[in-house]
Each structure stands twice: as C-alpha cells, then as structure tokens.
Amino acid sequence: MIHLLPYIEERINSKKTPEEVYMIMKFVTDSREIVPSTSAEFIGQVHPLDFRIVPNINYRNSFLPTVVGSMTENEEGTTIDITFQMHILTRILLVFWYGMACFLFLCGILAVLTGGLEKITVILVSLGFIVCGQILMRCGFYGPAKKALKRLKELLTADGSR
C-alpha cells in the first residue's frame, strides 16, 4: 500500500543482548544537540531500551528519515522494532503542501465544469505540484532510509541477515 507520506517499519532479530545492542548503538551515535561536523554514523539519542536517531549524511536533506527504535529482550537475544519516518515539521509542511495542491486541483475541476475550459491550466499545475512533491519526497527519504536500515542490520546482527 502506498501512503501519502513515506515511512518504513522493520523488525531486526539480533542474537546480541539488549546491553550489547545499546553499547553498539551508543558507539555509532553522536548525542550532541548541535553537531557541526562528526564522524559518527548517526546523530541522536540512545537509551537502554530505545533510540531516536537520524543518519549522518554529508549534505542537507529535509526529507531525511528519523529512526525510532525500541529494544525488547527475547529468548534468542533482542528484538529491535524500527520505524523510519520524516521529521514532524516536514510532515506538517507536506500536509499543508498537498492540501493546497488538492484545493487548487478541485477549484480547477470546478472551474472547468462550470464552463471555464481555459482553467485547465490550474488543474495541470496543481497535478505537477502533487507529482513533483511526491518524487522529491520519496527520493530524499527512501535512499537514506534504506542505507541506514542496511547499516543497522550489519551492526546489530552477527551475519547481517534479518
């Protein structure tokens, strides 16, 4: 199912204990609030049973995923439930963006139905805003999210498998 705003839910089963998972996550994460430059793979907060991080990339990306994870101990090690989602302010901006684009689209349809055939431009422009917004958002989100997920799987599992 395709969602308006992208997100990924994933579960990683690790043979490592929750303490080992915590130490690994703490090692690869810089917890400073303002990080001008760091070599850490992630930036954010890591706690013994959960974490909230973002991948550290070398360029600006407003659609960068926020990685929220929780760790629970099981008989074989640790289960890590991870959700990749966009920052809340980015989500609010995008809901506003799509709301305005859909409003213009509906106004254009109404204008065409009432005899203003020249208003078809409004429909095409609003569709352009919707499509281009989706392309930019998904390219900016899924690339870093999949790369971060791959790296987390490598870090948290012994053989890199699920």
N, C-alpha and C positions, 0 to 999 in steps of 0.2 A: 504494500500500500504506500502510495506517495503522499507525504504530508506537506503542507504549505511551508512550514519551517523545518529544516532537516535536523535530525538527531539520530543517534545510534545507541542502542542498548546491547551490551555484550556481557558475557559471564566468562571469567577465566578461572579454571580449577588448577590450583598450584599444589605441589607436594610440599612446599615450604610452609613453615609455621607462620601464624599471624605476626609474630615478633620479627621473623626473618623478612617477611613482606614489608613490614613497617620500616625496618632498617634499610632495605633496598630502596624503597620509595623516598625515604628521608635523604639518602645519599645522592640521588639523582635530581633532587628538587631544591631550588633556592627559595627560601621562605621570606626573603626581604620584600617589603611592600613596594618600594621603587627600585627597580633593577636597571641601571643604565647599561650595563654590559655584564654578562655572566656566561660561564661555560657550562652551566647546568642544563640538563636536557628538558627540565620542566621548571615552571615558576608557580608557587602557590603554597598551600598549607597541607601538611601531612600530619595526621593524628594516629594514635594506635589502632583505631578501628575504622577510620575513614580518611578521605583526602579530597581536596578540591584544587586542581592544578590546571595550567594551560601549557601547551607545548611551547618551548623556547625556539623561535624562528628568527631569521636574520632580516626580516622585512615586516612592514606594517600590514596587518590583515584584520579588518574589522569583523570578519566572519570566523575568526579563529575559535575553535571549539573549547569550551570549558569542560574539563573532565572531572566528573563527580563519581567517586567510588566508595564502596563500603566493603569491609572485610569481615567474613564470618568463618569461624573455625569449623571444620568438619572432621570426620574420622580419617580421611586421607591427607589432610593438610589445611588449605584455606580456599574458600570460595570468594572471589572478588567480583562484585557486581559493579559494572561501569556504565555510566551514561555520558555520552558526548552531546552537548547542546551549546547553542550560542549564548553569549552574554545577555543578560536580561535587558540591558539598554538597547542592544542590537535587535533583539526580538521585538521590543516596543516600537522602534523605528520602522522595522519591516512591516509590522501590522498596520501602522499608520500609512506607509508607502502603498501597500496593497489595498487598503481601504480607500485611499484617494483614487488609485488607478481604477478600481472596480466602480466607484462612484462616477468617474468620468466615462467609463465604458457604458454604464447604464444610462447616463444622460445622453450619450451619443446614440444609443439604440432608440431611446425615446424621441430624440430629435428626428431621426431617420423615419420612424414610424409615423410621425406627425407631418411628414412631407418635406423635411429639410434634408434632402439627399446629399447636399454638399457637406453635411455634418459627419459624413462617414470618415473624414479625417480624424475626428475626435476618437472614434472607435479604434482606428488603426494606431494612433499614438498611444492610447491607453493600453492596448494589447502589447505594444512594443515595450512599455514600461513594465508590464507584468512579466513578459518573457525574458527581457534583459535582466530584470531583477532576480528572477529565478536562476538564470545561468550564472550570474556573478556570485550569488549567494552560495549555490551548490559547489561551484569550483573552488571558492575560498574556504568552504567548510570541509568538504569530504576529503580533499587532498591531505591537509594536515591531520585530520581525524584518523584516517586510515594509517598514515605513517606513525602517529602516536600509538594507535592500537597495536600495530605490529611490534613496536619497540616495547610496549608494556608486556606483551606476550613473551618476547625474548627475555626480558628481565625477570618475570615472575614465574615462568615455568622452566623446568630443567631442560626439556628438549625443544621448547619453542612451539609445542602444539597446544591445542585447547585443553 
